[in-house]
């Protein structure tokens, strides 16, 4: 995982959900990113943890 990200959960394929460290210091409800370990790429998964957890729980 690139420097500056903090992982907190894995999906079923081994990809890591993470926060960007700098955004955690600035916001109470930071964006959630996913690190694709196959391609070593990070993309935004949700624009807040609250929205991510609601989406995750609806599955």
C-alpha distance matrix in Angstrom:
0.0 3.8 6.6 8.7 7.2 8.6 8.4 12.1 12.9 12.4 14.6 17.1 15.1 12.1 9.9 8.4 10.4 9.4 11.3 11.1 12.5 15.3 16.5 16.9 19.2 21.2 21.6 22.7 21.3 18.0 16.4 14.1 11.3 9.9 6.7 8.8 7.7 11.0 10.8 7.2 8.5 8.4 12.0 14.2 15.5 18.2 19.6 20.0 19.2 22.9 22.9 19.9 21.6 24.9 23.5 21.8 25.1 27.2 25.9
3.8 0.0 3.8 6.4 6.4 9.2 10.4 14.2 15.6 15.7 17.7 20.4 18.4 15.6 13.0 11.4 12.5 10.6 11.3 9.9 11.1 13.2 14.9 15.9 17.7 19.5 20.4 22.1 21.1 17.5 16.0 14.5 11.7 11.3 8.7 11.0 10.5 13.4 12.1 8.3 8.7 8.4 11.9 14.0 16.2 18.5 19.3 20.0 19.8 23.6 23.6 21.0 23.1 26.2 24.9 23.8 27.2 29.1 28.2
6.6 3.8 0.0 3.8 5.7 8.5 10.9 14.6 16.8 17.6 20.1 23.0 21.4 18.3 15.9 13.6 14.2 11.4 11.2 9.2 9.0 11.0 13.5 14.2 15.4 17.6 19.0 20.8 20.4 17.0 16.3 15.4 13.4 13.8 11.7 14.4 14.0 17.1 15.9 12.1 12.3 11.4 14.5 15.9 18.1 19.9 20.0 20.4 20.1 23.9 24.4 22.1 24.0 27.3 26.5 25.4 28.6 30.8 30.2
8.7 6.4 3.8 0.0 3.8 6.9 10.1 13.4 16.1 17.5 20.1 23.3 22.2 19.3 16.6 13.7 13.3 9.9 8.6 5.9 5.3 7.3 9.8 10.5 11.7 13.8 15.3 17.2 17.0 13.6 13.4 13.2 11.8 13.2 12.1 15.5 15.8 19.1 17.9 14.2 13.5 11.5 13.8 14.4 16.6 17.7 17.4 17.4 17.3 21.1 21.9 19.9 21.8 25.1 24.6 23.8 26.8 29.1 29.0
7.2 6.4 5.7 3.8 0.0 3.8 6.5 9.8 12.3 13.9 16.4 19.8 18.9 16.1 13.3 10.2 9.5 6.2 5.6 4.5 5.4 8.4 9.6 9.8 12.1 14.1 14.6 15.9 15.1 11.8 11.2 10.1 8.8 9.9 9.3 12.9 13.5 17.0 16.3 12.8 12.0 9.6 11.7 12.1 13.6 14.9 15.2 15.0 14.5 18.3 19.0 16.7 18.4 21.8 21.2 20.2 23.2 25.6 25.3
8.6 9.2 8.5 6.9 3.8 0.0 3.8 6.6 9.7 12.0 15.0 18.4 18.2 15.1 12.9 9.2 8.4 5.2 5.2 6.3 6.3 10.1 10.7 9.5 12.1 14.6 14.6 15.0 14.3 11.6 11.7 10.1 9.7 10.5 10.3 13.9 14.3 18.0 18.1 14.8 14.4 11.9 13.8 13.6 14.2 15.2 15.8 14.8 13.3 17.0 18.2 15.7 16.7 20.3 20.2 18.7 21.3 24.1 23.9
8.4 10.4 10.9 10.1 6.5 3.8 0.0 3.8 6.2 8.2 11.4 14.7 14.7 11.7 9.8 6.0 5.7 4.0 6.5 8.9 9.8 13.5 13.4 12.2 15.2 17.5 16.8 16.7 15.3 12.9 12.3 9.7 9.0 8.8 8.7 11.9 12.2 16.0 16.7 13.9 13.8 11.6 13.3 13.3 13.1 14.5 16.0 14.9 12.8 16.4 17.3 14.2 14.9 18.6 18.2 16.1 18.8 21.6 21.0
12.1 14.2 14.6 13.4 9.8 6.6 3.8 0.0 3.8 7.3 10.5 13.8 14.8 12.1 10.8 7.2 5.9 5.6 7.8 11.1 11.9 15.4 14.7 12.8 16.0 18.2 16.8 15.8 14.3 12.8 12.6 9.8 10.3 10.2 11.1 14.0 14.6 18.2 19.3 17.0 16.6 14.2 15.2 14.5 13.4 14.3 15.9 14.1 11.3 14.3 15.7 12.6 12.4 16.2 16.2 13.8 16.0 19.1 18.8
12.9 15.6 16.8 16.1 12.3 9.7 6.2 3.8 0.0 3.8 6.9 10.0 11.5 9.2 8.4 5.7 5.2 7.2 10.3 13.7 15.2 18.6 17.6 16.0 19.5 21.3 19.6 18.5 16.4 15.0 14.0 10.6 10.7 9.4 10.5 12.6 13.2 16.4 18.0 16.4 16.2 14.2 14.9 14.6 12.7 14.1 16.6 15.1 12.2 14.8 15.5 12.0 11.5 15.1 14.6 11.6 13.9 16.9 15.9
12.4 15.7 17.6 17.5 13.9 12.0 8.2 7.3 3.8 0.0 3.8 6.6 7.7 5.6 5.4 4.5 5.9 9.0 12.6 15.7 17.6 20.9 20.1 19.0 22.5 24.2 22.6 21.8 19.4 17.6 16.0 12.3 11.4 8.9 9.3 10.3 10.7 13.5 15.6 14.6 14.8 13.5 14.4 14.8 12.9 15.1 18.1 17.3 14.8 17.3 17.2 13.5 13.4 16.5 15.2 12.1 14.7 17.1 15.4
14.6 17.7 20.1 20.1 16.4 15.0 11.4 10.5 6.9 3.8 0.0 3.8 5.4 5.5 5.5 6.5 7.5 11.2 14.7 17.7 20.1 23.2 21.9 21.3 24.9 26.2 24.3 23.5 20.6 19.0 16.8 13.1 12.0 9.1 10.1 10.0 11.0 12.9 15.1 15.0 14.9 13.9 14.1 14.5 12.1 14.6 18.0 17.7 15.5 17.5 16.7 13.0 13.1 15.6 13.6 10.5 13.3 15.1 12.7
17.1 20.4 23.0 23.3 19.8 18.4 14.7 13.8 10.0 6.6 3.8 0.0 3.8 5.6 7.5 9.6 11.2 14.8 18.4 21.4 23.7 26.9 25.7 25.0 28.7 30.0 28.1 27.2 24.3 22.8 20.6 16.8 15.6 12.4 12.8 11.8 12.2 13.2 16.1 16.6 17.0 16.7 17.0 17.8 15.3 17.9 21.5 21.2 19.0 20.8 19.8 16.1 16.0 18.1 15.8 12.7 14.9 16.3 13.3
15.1 18.4 21.4 22.2 18.9 18.2 14.7 14.8 11.5 7.7 5.4 3.8 0.0 3.8 5.7 9.0 11.4 14.8 18.5 20.9 23.5 26.5 25.7 25.4 29.0 30.3 28.8 28.3 25.5 23.5 20.9 17.2 15.1 11.5 11.0 9.1 9.1 9.6 12.6 13.6 14.3 14.7 15.5 17.1 15.3 18.5 22.0 22.2 20.5 22.6 21.5 17.8 18.3 20.5 17.9 15.2 17.9 19.0 16.0
12.1 15.6 18.3 19.3 16.1 15.1 11.7 12.1 9.2 5.6 5.5 5.6 3.8 0.0 3.8 6.4 9.6 12.5 16.3 18.6 20.7 24.0 23.6 23.1 26.5 28.1 26.9 26.6 24.1 21.9 19.7 16.0 13.9 10.4 9.2 8.2 7.3 9.1 12.1 12.0 13.2 13.5 15.0 16.6 15.2 18.3 21.5 21.5 19.5 22.1 21.5 17.7 18.2 20.9 18.8 16.0 18.7 20.5 17.9
9.9 13.0 15.9 16.6 13.3 12.9 9.8 10.8 8.4 5.4 5.5 7.5 5.7 3.8 0.0 3.8 6.7 9.6 13.3 15.4 17.9 20.9 20.4 20.3 23.7 25.1 23.9 23.9 21.3 18.8 16.4 12.8 10.3 6.7 5.6 5.1 5.7 8.2 10.2 9.7 10.1 9.8 11.2 12.9 11.8 15.1 18.1 18.4 16.9 19.8 18.9 15.2 16.4 19.1 17.0 14.6 17.9 19.5 17.4
8.4 11.4 13.6 13.7 10.2 9.2 6.0 7.2 5.7 4.5 6.5 9.6 9.0 6.4 3.8 0.0 3.8 6.1 9.9 12.3 14.5 17.7 17.2 16.8 20.1 21.8 20.7 20.6 18.3 15.8 13.8 10.3 8.3 5.6 5.1 7.0 7.7 11.1 12.4 10.7 10.7 9.3 10.9 11.8 11.0 13.7 16.3 16.1 14.3 17.5 17.2 13.6 14.7 17.9 16.3 14.0 17.2 19.4 17.9
10.4 12.5 14.2 13.3 9.5 8.4 5.7 5.9 5.2 5.9 7.5 11.2 11.4 9.6 6.7 3.8 0.0 3.8 7.3 10.3 12.8 15.7 14.5 14.1 17.7 18.9 17.4 17.2 14.7 12.3 10.4 6.7 5.7 4.4 6.3 9.1 10.8 14.0 14.7 13.0 11.9 9.4 9.8 9.6 8.2 10.3 12.8 12.3 10.5 13.7 13.6 10.1 11.4 14.6 13.4 11.5 14.8 17.0 16.2
9.4 10.6 11.4 9.9 6.2 5.2 4.0 5.6 7.2 9.0 11.2 14.8 14.8 12.5 9.6 6.1 3.8 0.0 3.8 6.7 9.0 12.1 11.2 10.7 14.1 15.6 14.6 14.7 12.8 10.0 8.7 5.8 5.2 6.0 7.3 10.8 12.3 15.8 15.9 13.4 12.1 9.2 10.0 9.5 9.3 10.7 12.1 11.4 10.0 13.7 14.1 11.2 12.7 16.1 15.5 14.1 17.1 19.5 19.2
11.3 11.3 11.2 8.6 5.6 5.2 6.5 7.8 10.3 12.6 14.7 18.4 18.5 16.3 13.3 9.9 7.3 3.8 0.0 3.8 6.0 8.7 7.5 7.0 10.5 11.9 11.0 11.6 10.0 6.9 6.5 5.3 6.0 8.6 10.1 13.8 15.5 18.9 18.4 15.6 13.9 10.5 10.9 9.6 10.2 10.4 10.6 9.7 8.9 12.7 13.6 11.6 13.3 16.5 16.4 15.7 18.5 20.9 21.2
11.1 9.9 9.2 5.9 4.5 6.3 8.9 11.1 13.7 15.7 17.7 21.4 20.9 18.6 15.4 12.3 10.3 6.7 3.8 0.0 3.8 5.6 5.5 6.5 9.2 10.3 10.6 12.3 11.5 7.9 7.6 7.8 7.6 10.3 11.1 14.8 16.4 19.6 18.5 15.4 13.6 10.3 11.0 10.1 12.0 12.3 11.6 11.5 11.7 15.4 16.1 14.5 16.6 19.6 19.4 19.1 22.0 24.2 24.5
12.5 11.1 9.0 5.3 5.4 6.3 9.8 11.9 15.2 17.6 20.1 23.7 23.5 20.7 17.9 14.5 12.8 9.0 6.0 3.8 0.0 3.8 5.5 5.2 6.7 9.1 10.3 11.9 12.2 9.2 10.3 10.9 11.2 13.6 14.0 17.8 18.8 22.2 21.3 17.9 16.6 13.6 14.8 13.9 15.5 15.5 14.6 13.8 13.6 17.1 18.5 17.1 18.7 21.9 22.1 21.6 24.2 26.7 27.2
15.3 13.2 11.0 7.3 8.4 10.1 13.5 15.4 18.6 20.9 23.2 26.9 26.5 24.0 20.9 17.7 15.7 12.1 8.7 5.6 3.8 0.0 3.8 5.5 5.4 6.7 8.9 11.6 12.3 9.4 10.8 12.5 13.0 15.9 16.5 20.2 21.5 24.7 23.3 20.0 18.2 15.2 15.8 14.7 16.8 16.3 14.6 14.2 14.9 18.1 19.4 18.6 20.5 23.3 23.7 23.7 26.3 28.5 29.3
16.5 14.9 13.5 9.8 9.6 10.7 13.4 14.7 17.6 20.1 21.9 25.7 25.7 23.6 20.4 17.2 14.5 11.2 7.5 5.5 5.5 3.8 0.0 3.8 5.4 5.1 5.9 8.6 8.8 5.9 7.5 10.0 11.3 14.8 16.2 19.8 21.7 24.8 23.5 20.6 18.3 14.9 14.6 12.7 14.4 13.3 11.1 10.6 11.7 14.7 15.9 15.5 17.6 20.1 20.6 21.0 23.4 25.5 26.6
16.9 15.9 14.2 10.5 9.8 9.5 12.2 12.8 16.0 19.0 21.3 25.0 25.4 23.1 20.3 16.8 14.1 10.7 7.0 6.5 5.2 5.5 3.8 0.0 3.8 5.5 5.4 6.7 7.7 5.8 8.6 10.3 12.3 15.4 16.9 20.7 22.2 25.7 24.9 21.8 20.0 16.6 16.6 14.5 15.5 14.2 12.5 10.8 10.7 13.6 15.6 15.1 16.4 19.2 20.2 20.2 22.3 24.7 25.9
19.2 17.7 15.4 11.7 12.1 12.1 15.2 16.0 19.5 22.5 24.9 28.7 29.0 26.5 23.7 20.1 17.7 14.1 10.5 9.2 6.7 5.4 5.4 3.8 0.0 3.8 6.0 7.9 10.2 8.9 11.9 14.0 15.7 18.9 20.1 23.8 25.2 28.6 27.6 24.4 22.7 19.4 19.6 17.7 19.0 17.6 15.5 13.9 14.2 16.7 18.9 18.7 19.9 22.6 23.8 23.8 25.8 28.3 29.6
21.2 19.5 17.6 13.8 14.1 14.6 17.5 18.2 21.3 24.2 26.2 30.0 30.3 28.1 25.1 21.8 18.9 15.6 11.9 10.3 9.1 6.7 5.1 5.5 3.8 0.0 3.8 7.1 9.2 8.2 11.1 14.0 16.0 19.6 21.2 24.8 26.7 29.9 28.6 25.6 23.4 19.9 19.5 17.2 18.6 16.7 13.9 12.7 13.9 16.0 17.8 18.4 19.9 22.1 23.3 23.9 25.9 28.0 29.6
21.6 20.4 19.0 15.3 14.6 14.6 16.8 16.8 19.6 22.6 24.3 28.1 28.8 26.9 23.9 20.7 17.4 14.6 11.0 10.6 10.3 8.9 5.9 5.4 6.0 3.8 0.0 3.7 5.5 5.5 9.0 12.0 14.7 18.3 20.5 24.1 26.2 29.4 28.3 25.7 23.3 19.6 18.6 15.8 16.6 14.2 11.4 9.6 10.7 12.4 14.4 15.3 16.6 18.6 20.0 20.9 22.6 24.6 26.5
22.7 22.1 20.8 17.2 15.9 15.0 16.7 15.8 18.5 21.8 23.5 27.2 28.3 26.6 23.9 20.6 17.2 14.7 11.6 12.3 11.9 11.6 8.6 6.7 7.9 7.1 3.7 0.0 3.8 6.1 9.8 12.2 15.5 18.8 21.3 24.8 26.9 30.2 29.5 27.0 24.8 21.0 20.0 17.0 17.0 14.3 12.0 9.2 9.2 10.3 13.1 14.0 14.6 16.5 18.6 19.2 20.4 22.7 24.8
21.3 21.1 20.4 17.0 15.1 14.3 15.3 14.3 16.4 19.4 20.6 24.3 25.5 24.1 21.3 18.3 14.7 12.8 10.0 11.5 12.2 12.3 8.8 7.7 10.2 9.2 5.5 3.8 0.0 3.8 6.9 9.2 12.7 16.0 18.9 22.3 24.6 27.7 27.1 24.9 22.5 18.7 17.3 14.0 13.5 10.7 8.6 5.4 5.7 6.9 9.4 10.4 11.3 13.1 14.9 15.8 17.2 19.2 21.3
18.0 17.5 17.0 13.6 11.8 11.6 12.9 12.8 15.0 17.6 19.0 22.8 23.5 21.9 18.8 15.8 12.3 10.0 6.9 7.9 9.2 9.4 5.9 5.8 8.9 8.2 5.5 6.1 3.8 0.0 3.8 6.5 9.6 13.1 15.7 19.2 21.6 24.6 23.8 21.4 19.0 15.2 14.0 11.0 11.3 9.1 7.1 5.1 6.0 8.8 10.2 10.2 12.0 14.3 15.2 15.8 18.0 20.0 21.5
16.4 16.0 16.3 13.4 11.2 11.7 12.3 12.6 14.0 16.0 16.8 20.6 20.9 19.7 16.4 13.8 10.4 8.7 6.5 7.6 10.3 10.8 7.5 8.6 11.9 11.1 9.0 9.8 6.9 3.8 0.0 3.8 6.5 10.2 13.1 16.2 19.0 21.8 20.7 18.8 16.0 12.2 10.5 7.2 7.7 5.8 4.4 4.2 6.0 9.1 9.1 8.5 11.3 13.4 13.3 14.1 16.9 18.4 19.5
14.1 14.5 15.4 13.2 10.1 10.1 9.7 9.8 10.6 12.3 13.1 16.8 17.2 16.0 12.8 10.3 6.7 5.8 5.3 7.8 10.9 12.5 10.0 10.3 14.0 14.0 12.0 12.2 9.2 6.5 3.8 0.0 3.8 6.9 10.1 13.2 15.9 18.7 18.2 16.3 13.9 10.2 8.8 6.1 5.5 5.2 6.4 6.1 5.9 9.4 9.1 6.9 9.6 12.3 11.7 11.7 14.8 16.5 17.0
11.3 11.7 13.4 11.8 8.8 9.7 9.0 10.3 10.7 11.4 12.0 15.6 15.1 13.9 10.3 8.3 5.7 5.2 6.0 7.6 11.2 13.0 11.3 12.3 15.7 16.0 14.7 15.5 12.7 9.6 6.5 3.8 0.0 3.8 6.7 9.7 12.5 15.2 14.4 12.6 10.1 6.5 5.5 4.3 4.9 6.9 8.7 9.6 9.6 13.0 12.2 9.6 12.5 15.1 13.6 13.3 16.8 18.3 18.1
9.9 11.3 13.8 13.2 9.9 10.5 8.8 10.2 9.4 8.9 9.1 12.4 11.5 10.4 6.7 5.6 4.4 6.0 8.6 10.3 13.6 15.9 14.8 15.4 18.9 19.6 18.3 18.8 16.0 13.1 10.2 6.9 3.8 0.0 3.8 6.3 9.2 11.8 11.6 10.2 8.2 5.5 5.6 6.4 6.0 9.3 11.8 12.7 12.2 15.4 14.3 11.1 13.5 16.1 14.1 13.0 16.7 18.2 17.1
6.7 8.7 11.7 12.1 9.3 10.3 8.7 11.1 10.5 9.3 10.1 12.8 11.0 9.2 5.6 5.1 6.3 7.3 10.1 11.1 14.0 16.5 16.2 16.9 20.1 21.2 20.5 21.3 18.9 15.7 13.1 10.1 6.7 3.8 0.0 3.8 5.9 8.9 8.7 6.7 5.7 4.4 6.8 9.0 9.6 12.9 15.2 16.1 15.5 18.9 18.0 14.8 16.9 19.7 17.7 16.3 20.0 21.5 20.1
8.8 11.0 14.4 15.5 12.9 13.9 11.9 14.0 12.6 10.3 10.0 11.8 9.1 8.2 5.1 7.0 9.1 10.8 13.8 14.8 17.8 20.2 19.8 20.7 23.8 24.8 24.1 24.8 22.3 19.2 16.2 13.2 9.7 6.3 3.8 0.0 3.8 5.5 5.7 5.5 5.3 6.2 8.1 11.1 11.3 15.0 17.7 18.9 18.4 21.5 20.1 16.8 19.0 21.4 18.9 17.4 21.0 22.1 20.2
7.7 10.5 14.0 15.8 13.5 14.3 12.2 14.6 13.2 10.7 11.0 12.2 9.1 7.3 5.7 7.7 10.8 12.3 15.5 16.4 18.8 21.5 21.7 22.2 25.2 26.7 26.2 26.9 24.6 21.6 19.0 15.9 12.5 9.2 5.9 3.8 0.0 3.8 5.6 4.9 7.1 8.8 11.5 14.5 14.8 18.4 20.9 21.9 21.0 24.2 23.2 19.7 21.4 24.2 21.8 19.9 23.4 24.8 22.6
11.0 13.4 17.1 19.1 17.0 18.0 16.0 18.2 16.4 13.5 12.9 13.2 9.6 9.1 8.2 11.1 14.0 15.8 18.9 19.6 22.2 24.7 24.8 25.7 28.6 29.9 29.4 30.2 27.7 24.6 21.8 18.7 15.2 11.8 8.9 5.5 3.8 0.0 3.8 5.8 8.1 10.8 13.1 16.3 16.6 20.4 23.1 24.5 23.8 26.8 25.4 22.1 23.9 26.3 23.6 21.8 25.3 26.2 23.7
10.8 12.1 15.9 17.9 16.3 18.1 16.7 19.3 18.0 15.6 15.1 16.1 12.6 12.1 10.2 12.4 14.7 15.9 18.4 18.5 21.3 23.3 23.5 24.9 27.6 28.6 28.3 29.5 27.1 23.8 20.7 18.2 14.4 11.6 8.7 5.7 5.6 3.8 0.0 3.8 5.4 8.9 11.2 14.8 15.9 19.6 22.0 23.8 23.7 26.8 25.3 22.2 24.5 26.8 24.0 22.8 26.5 27.2 25.0
7.2 8.3 12.1 14.2 12.8 14.8 13.9 17.0 16.4 14.6 15.0 16.6 13.6 12.0 9.7 10.7 13.0 13.4 15.6 15.4 17.9 20.0 20.6 21.8 24.4 25.6 25.7 27.0 24.9 21.4 18.8 16.3 12.6 10.2 6.7 5.5 4.9 5.8 3.8 0.0 3.8 6.9 10.2 13.7 15.2 18.7 20.6 22.2 22.0 25.4 24.3 21.3 23.6 26.2 23.8 22.6 26.2 27.4 25.6
8.5 8.7 12.3 13.5 12.0 14.4 13.8 16.6 16.2 14.8 14.9 17.0 14.3 13.2 10.1 10.7 11.9 12.1 13.9 13.6 16.6 18.2 18.3 20.0 22.7 23.4 23.3 24.8 22.5 19.0 16.0 13.9 10.1 8.2 5.7 5.3 7.1 8.1 5.4 3.8 0.0 3.8 6.6 10.3 12.2 15.6 17.4 19.4 19.7 23.0 21.6 18.9 21.6 23.9 21.5 20.8 24.6 25.5 24.0
8.4 8.4 11.4 11.5 9.6 11.9 11.6 14.2 14.2 13.5 13.9 16.7 14.7 13.5 9.8 9.3 9.4 9.2 10.5 10.3 13.6 15.2 14.9 16.6 19.4 19.9 19.6 21.0 18.7 15.2 12.2 10.2 6.5 5.5 4.4 6.2 8.8 10.8 8.9 6.9 3.8 0.0 3.8 7.0 9.2 12.3 13.8 15.6 16.1 19.5 18.2 15.6 18.5 20.9 18.8 18.3 22.1 23.2 22.1
12.0 11.9 14.5 13.8 11.7 13.8 13.3 15.2 14.9 14.4 14.1 17.0 15.5 15.0 11.2 10.9 9.8 10.0 10.9 11.0 14.8 15.8 14.6 16.6 19.6 19.5 18.6 20.0 17.3 14.0 10.5 8.8 5.5 5.6 6.8 8.1 11.5 13.1 11.2 10.2 6.6 3.8 0.0 3.8 6.3 9.4 11.0 13.4 14.4 17.4 15.6 13.4 16.7 18.6 16.3 16.4 20.2 20.9 20.1
14.2 14.0 15.9 14.4 12.1 13.6 13.3 14.5 14.6 14.8 14.5 17.8 17.1 16.6 12.9 11.8 9.6 9.5 9.6 10.1 13.9 14.7 12.7 14.5 17.7 17.2 15.8 17.0 14.0 11.0 7.2 6.1 4.3 6.4 9.0 11.1 14.5 16.3 14.8 13.7 10.3 7.0 3.8 0.0 3.8 5.8 7.3 9.8 11.3 14.0 12.2 10.4 14.0 15.7 13.7 14.4 18.0 18.7 18.6
15.5 16.2 18.1 16.6 13.6 14.2 13.1 13.4 12.7 12.9 12.1 15.3 15.3 15.2 11.8 11.0 8.2 9.3 10.2 12.0 15.5 16.8 14.4 15.5 19.0 18.6 16.6 17.0 13.5 11.3 7.7 5.5 4.9 6.0 9.6 11.3 14.8 16.6 15.9 15.2 12.2 9.2 6.3 3.8 0.0 3.8 7.0 8.8 9.5 11.8 9.6 7.3 10.8 12.3 10.1 10.7 14.3 14.9 14.8
18.2 18.5 19.9 17.7 14.9 15.2 14.5 14.3 14.1 15.1 14.6 17.9 18.5 18.3 15.1 13.7 10.3 10.7 10.4 12.3 15.5 16.3 13.3 14.2 17.6 16.7 14.2 14.3 10.7 9.1 5.8 5.2 6.9 9.3 12.9 15.0 18.4 20.4 19.6 18.7 15.6 12.3 9.4 5.8 3.8 0.0 3.8 5.4 7.0 8.7 6.4 5.4 9.1 10.2 8.8 10.4 13.5 14.1 14.9
19.6 19.3 20.0 17.4 15.2 15.8 16.0 15.9 16.6 18.1 18.0 21.5 22.0 21.5 18.1 16.3 12.8 12.1 10.6 11.6 14.6 14.6 11.1 12.5 15.5 13.9 11.4 12.0 8.6 7.1 4.4 6.4 8.7 11.8 15.2 17.7 20.9 23.1 22.0 20.6 17.4 13.8 11.0 7.3 7.0 3.8 0.0 3.8 7.1 8.7 7.1 7.7 11.1 12.0 11.5 13.4 16.1 16.7 18.1
20.0 20.0 20.4 17.4 15.0 14.8 14.9 14.1 15.1 17.3 17.7 21.2 22.2 21.5 18.4 16.1 12.3 11.4 9.7 11.5 13.8 14.2 10.6 10.8 13.9 12.7 9.6 9.2 5.4 5.1 4.2 6.1 9.6 12.7 16.1 18.9 21.9 24.5 23.8 22.2 19.4 15.6 13.4 9.8 8.8 5.4 3.8 0.0 3.8 5.4 5.4 6.3 8.8 10.1 10.8 12.3 14.4 15.7 17.5
19.2 19.8 20.1 17.3 14.5 13.3 12.8 11.3 12.2 14.8 15.5 19.0 20.5 19.5 16.9 14.3 10.5 10.0 8.9 11.7 13.6 14.9 11.7 10.7 14.2 13.9 10.7 9.2 5.7 6.0 6.0 5.9 9.6 12.2 15.5 18.4 21.0 23.8 23.7 22.0 19.7 16.1 14.4 11.3 9.5 7.0 7.1 3.8 0.0 3.8 5.5 4.9 6.1 8.5 9.7 10.2 12.0 14.2 15.8
22.9 23.6 23.9 21.1 18.3 17.0 16.4 14.3 14.8 17.3 17.5 20.8 22.6 22.1 19.8 17.5 13.7 13.7 12.7 15.4 17.1 18.1 14.7 13.6 16.7 16.0 12.4 10.3 6.9 8.8 9.1 9.4 13.0 15.4 18.9 21.5 24.2 26.8 26.8 25.4 23.0 19.5 17.4 14.0 11.8 8.7 8.7 5.4 3.8 0.0 3.8 5.5 5.4 6.3 8.7 9.9 10.7 12.5 15.0
22.9 23.6 24.4 21.9 19.0 18.2 17.3 15.7 15.5 17.2 16.7 19.8 21.5 21.5 18.9 17.2 13.6 14.1 13.6 16.1 18.5 19.4 15.9 15.6 18.9 17.8 14.4 13.1 9.4 10.2 9.1 9.1 12.2 14.3 18.0 20.1 23.2 25.4 25.3 24.3 21.6 18.2 15.6 12.2 9.6 6.4 7.1 5.4 5.5 3.8 0.0 3.8 5.6 5.2 6.1 8.5 10.0 10.8 13.1
19.9 21.0 22.1 19.9 16.7 15.7 14.2 12.6 12.0 13.5 13.0 16.1 17.8 17.7 15.2 13.6 10.1 11.2 11.6 14.5 17.1 18.6 15.5 15.1 18.7 18.4 15.3 14.0 10.4 10.2 8.5 6.9 9.6 11.1 14.8 16.8 19.7 22.1 22.2 21.3 18.9 15.6 13.4 10.4 7.3 5.4 7.7 6.3 4.9 5.5 3.8 0.0 3.8 5.5 5.1 6.0 8.6 10.0 11.3
21.6 23.1 24.0 21.8 18.4 16.7 14.9 12.4 11.5 13.4 13.1 16.0 18.3 18.2 16.4 14.7 11.4 12.7 13.3 16.6 18.7 20.5 17.6 16.4 19.9 19.9 16.6 14.6 11.3 12.0 11.3 9.6 12.5 13.5 16.9 19.0 21.4 23.9 24.5 23.6 21.6 18.5 16.7 14.0 10.8 9.1 11.1 8.8 6.1 5.4 5.6 3.8 0.0 3.8 5.4 4.9 6.0 8.5 10.3
24.9 26.2 27.3 25.1 21.8 20.3 18.6 16.2 15.1 16.5 15.6 18.1 20.5 20.9 19.1 17.9 14.6 16.1 16.5 19.6 21.9 23.3 20.1 19.2 22.6 22.1 18.6 16.5 13.1 14.3 13.4 12.3 15.1 16.1 19.7 21.4 24.2 26.3 26.8 26.2 23.9 20.9 18.6 15.7 12.3 10.2 12.0 10.1 8.5 6.3 5.2 5.5 3.8 0.0 3.8 5.4 5.2 6.3 9.1
23.5 24.9 26.5 24.6 21.2 20.2 18.2 16.2 14.6 15.2 13.6 15.8 17.9 18.8 17.0 16.3 13.4 15.5 16.4 19.4 22.1 23.7 20.6 20.2 23.8 23.3 20.0 18.6 14.9 15.2 13.3 11.7 13.6 14.1 17.7 18.9 21.8 23.6 24.0 23.8 21.5 18.8 16.3 13.7 10.1 8.8 11.5 10.8 9.7 8.7 6.1 5.1 5.4 3.8 0.0 3.8 5.5 5.3 7.0
21.8 23.8 25.4 23.8 20.2 18.7 16.1 13.8 11.6 12.1 10.5 12.7 15.2 16.0 14.6 14.0 11.5 14.1 15.7 19.1 21.6 23.7 21.0 20.2 23.8 23.9 20.9 19.2 15.8 15.8 14.1 11.7 13.3 13.0 16.3 17.4 19.9 21.8 22.8 22.6 20.8 18.3 16.4 14.4 10.7 10.4 13.4 12.3 10.2 9.9 8.5 6.0 4.9 5.4 3.8 0.0 3.8 5.5 5.8
25.1 27.2 28.6 26.8 23.2 21.3 18.8 16.0 13.9 14.7 13.3 14.9 17.9 18.7 17.9 17.2 14.8 17.1 18.5 22.0 24.2 26.3 23.4 22.3 25.8 25.9 22.6 20.4 17.2 18.0 16.9 14.8 16.8 16.7 20.0 21.0 23.4 25.3 26.5 26.2 24.6 22.1 20.2 18.0 14.3 13.5 16.1 14.4 12.0 10.7 10.0 8.6 6.0 5.2 5.5 3.8 0.0 3.8 5.5
27.2 29.1 30.8 29.1 25.6 24.1 21.6 19.1 16.9 17.1 15.1 16.3 19.0 20.5 19.5 19.4 17.0 19.5 20.9 24.2 26.7 28.5 25.5 24.7 28.3 28.0 24.6 22.7 19.2 20.0 18.4 16.5 18.3 18.2 21.5 22.1 24.8 26.2 27.2 27.4 25.5 23.2 20.9 18.7 14.9 14.1 16.7 15.7 14.2 12.5 10.8 10.0 8.5 6.3 5.3 5.5 3.8 0.0 3.8
25.9 28.2 30.2 29.0 25.3 23.9 21.0 18.8 15.9 15.4 12.7 13.3 16.0 17.9 17.4 17.9 16.2 19.2 21.2 24.5 27.2 29.3 26.6 25.9 29.6 29.6 26.5 24.8 21.3 21.5 19.5 17.0 18.1 17.1 20.1 20.2 22.6 23.7 25.0 25.6 24.0 22.1 20.1 18.6 14.8 14.9 18.1 17.5 15.8 15.0 13.1 11.3 10.3 9.1 7.0 5.8 5.5 3.8 0.0
